[in-house]
Amino acid sequence: MKVSRFLALAAATLASVLTVRAQSLEPALQAKVDARVKEIITWAADPAVIAAVRAHNATLPPDQAALNQEKWRALTVLDPLVRGFSKNTVGTLLKSHKDAVVTEAFVSDAAGLKVGFIAKTTNWSHKGKPKHEEPMAGKTWQGAVEVDESSGQQQIQVAVPVLDGGKPIGSLVVGLSLTNLQS
């Protein structure tokens, strides 16, 4: 009885240590993430991104006004509305930066609604989530290691503000493949 209790306690302790370790990055890998964040900040500063977010904040297109999470999830990747986000100026720009490390990238307006992306996101709005709220406060955000629901890859997400005259007007979230970042 004592041995099985000890083994259960040891297994629980080991699981918690592995979880903590999985959530933090080794210094060399963190340095690679930090270098990518510097690049991503330049993407968010592209005049085309700023102009698109500014326009989206000013006037929400009519075909997007009625969207909510439930309606967004019901749309297929082939839906013309969804395809429009990957084919617009922002989506095209994000695709031009995609490489083996970038698993996903999307720009949201001040309300957390999508402006453009590489591929359809799981969520229509990220308002209220740290990946949007931290950049809207002018800060860079880095999430935990995760298996992304939309890409299926082990990644870490980072997010930066889209700034207009030094003021946050939106966010840019990028998923980075840990496997490909390490190679």
C-alpha positions in Angstrom: 0.0 0.0 0.0 2.8 2.4 0.9 4.7 1.6 -2.2 1.8 2.2 -4.5 1.1 5.5 -2.8 4.7 6.5 -3.1 4.6 5.6 -6.8 1.5 7.6 -7.4 3.0 10.6 -5.6 6.2 10.3 -7.6 4.3 10.1 -10.9 2.3 13.2 -10.0 5.4 15.0 -9.1 7.2 14.0 -12.3 4.1 15.0 -14.3 4.1 18.4 -12.8 7.8 18.9 -13.4 7.5 17.9 -17.0 4.5 20.2 -17.4 6.5 23.2 -16.0 9.5 22.3 -18.1 7.3 22.1 -21.2 5.9 25.5 -20.6 9.3 27.2 -20.4 11.8 27.3 -23.2 15.5 26.5 -23.0 17.6 29.8 -23.3 18.9 29.0 -26.8 15.3 28.3 -28.1 14.0 31.4 -26.3 16.7 33.5 -28.1 15.5 32.1 -31.4 11.9 33.1 -30.5 13.1 36.6 -29.4 14.8 37.0 -32.8 11.6 36.1 -34.6 9.6 38.5 -32.5 11.9 41.3 -33.7 11.1 40.3 -37.3 7.4 40.1 -36.6 7.4 43.6 -35.2 8.5 44.8 -38.6 5.6 42.9 -40.2 3.2 44.7 -37.9 4.8 48.1 -38.8 4.2 47.6 -42.6 2.2 50.6 -43.9 -0.2 48.2 -45.6 -1.0 46.4 -42.4 -1.5 49.7 -40.5 -3.8 51.1 -43.2 -5.9 47.9 -43.3 -6.3 47.8 -39.6 -7.1 51.5 -39.4 -9.8 51.0 -42.2 -11.2 47.9 -40.4 -11.4 49.8 -37.1 -13.2 52.7 -38.9 -15.8 50.6 -40.7 -16.6 47.0 -40.3 -17.5 45.5 -43.7 -21.2 44.6 -43.9 -20.5 40.9 -44.6 -18.5 40.7 -41.3 -20.9 42.7 -39.1 -23.2 39.7 -38.4 -20.4 37.2 -37.7 -19.9 35.6 -34.3 -18.0 32.6 -33.1 -20.7 30.1 -34.0 -21.2 31.5 -37.5 -17.4 31.7 -38.0 -16.9 28.0 -37.1 -19.6 27.0 -39.5 -17.8 28.6 -42.5 -15.6 26.4 -44.5 -12.1 27.4 -45.7 -13.5 27.6 -49.2 -16.2 30.1 -48.2 -15.6 33.4 -50.2 -15.6 35.4 -47.0 -12.9 33.3 -45.4 -10.9 33.2 -48.6 -11.0 36.9 -48.7 -9.0 37.2 -45.5 -6.1 35.1 -46.9 -6.2 36.9 -50.3 -6.5 40.5 -49.2 -3.4 42.8 -48.8 -2.7 41.7 -45.2 -3.2 38.0 -46.0 -0.9 38.2 -49.0 1.7 40.1 -46.9 1.6 37.5 -44.1 2.0 34.7 -46.7 5.1 36.4 -48.1 6.7 36.0 -44.6 5.7 32.4 -44.2 8.5 29.9 -43.9 8.9 26.5 -42.2 8.9 28.1 -38.8 5.7 30.1 -39.2 2.7 27.8 -38.6 0.0 30.6 -38.6 -0.3 34.3 -38.6 -3.3 36.6 -38.3 -4.0 40.3 -37.8 -6.9 41.5 -35.7 -8.4 44.9 -35.4 -8.9 46.8 -32.1 -12.1 44.7 -31.4 -10.1 41.5 -31.9 -11.9 40.7 -35.2 -9.8 39.3 -38.1 -8.4 41.7 -40.7 -6.2 39.1 -42.6 -4.5 35.8 -42.1 -2.5 33.0 -43.7 -5.2 30.4 -43.1 -8.6 30.4 -41.4 -8.3 30.8 -37.6 -10.2 28.8 -35.1 -11.7 31.9 -33.5 -13.4 34.9 -35.2 -12.5 37.2 -32.3 -9.7 37.1 -29.8 -11.0 40.0 -27.7 -10.5 39.3 -24.0 -7.6 36.9 -24.7 -4.1 37.8 -23.6 -2.8 37.3 -27.2 -4.9 40.3 -28.2 -5.2 42.3 -25.0 -1.5 42.5 -24.3 -0.6 43.9 -27.7 -3.6 46.3 -27.4 -1.8 47.6 -24.2 1.3 48.1 -26.3 3.1 45.0 -25.1 4.5 41.9 -26.7 3.0 38.6 -25.6 4.3 35.0 -25.7 2.1 32.1 -25.0 2.8 28.6 -23.6 3.9 25.7 -25.7 0.8 24.1 -27.2 -0.5 22.0 -30.0 -2.4 24.5 -32.1 -6.0 23.5 -32.9 -6.0 25.0 -36.4 -2.5 23.9 -37.5 -2.1 20.7 -35.5 1.6 21.5 -34.8 3.5 22.0 -31.5 4.1 25.7 -31.4 4.4 28.8 -29.4 2.4 31.9 -30.3 3.7 35.4 -30.0 1.8 38.6 -30.5 2.8 42.2 -31.1 0.8 45.4 -31.4 0.0 47.0 -34.7 0.9 50.6 -34.0 -0.4 53.8 -35.6 1.5 56.8 -34.5 2.7 54.8 -31.5 -0.8 53.9 -30.4 -2.0 50.2 -30.5 -4.8 49.8 -33.1 -4.7 46.0 -33.5 -2.6 42.9 -33.0 -0.5 40.5 -35.0 -0.3 36.9 -33.7 2.2 34.4 -35.2 2.6 30.8 -34.4 6.1 29.4 -34.4 6.8 25.7 -34.9 9.1 24.6 -32.1 10.4 21.6 -34.1 11.4 23.8 -37.1 12.7 26.6 -34.9 15.1 24.2 -33.2 16.6 22.9 -36.5 
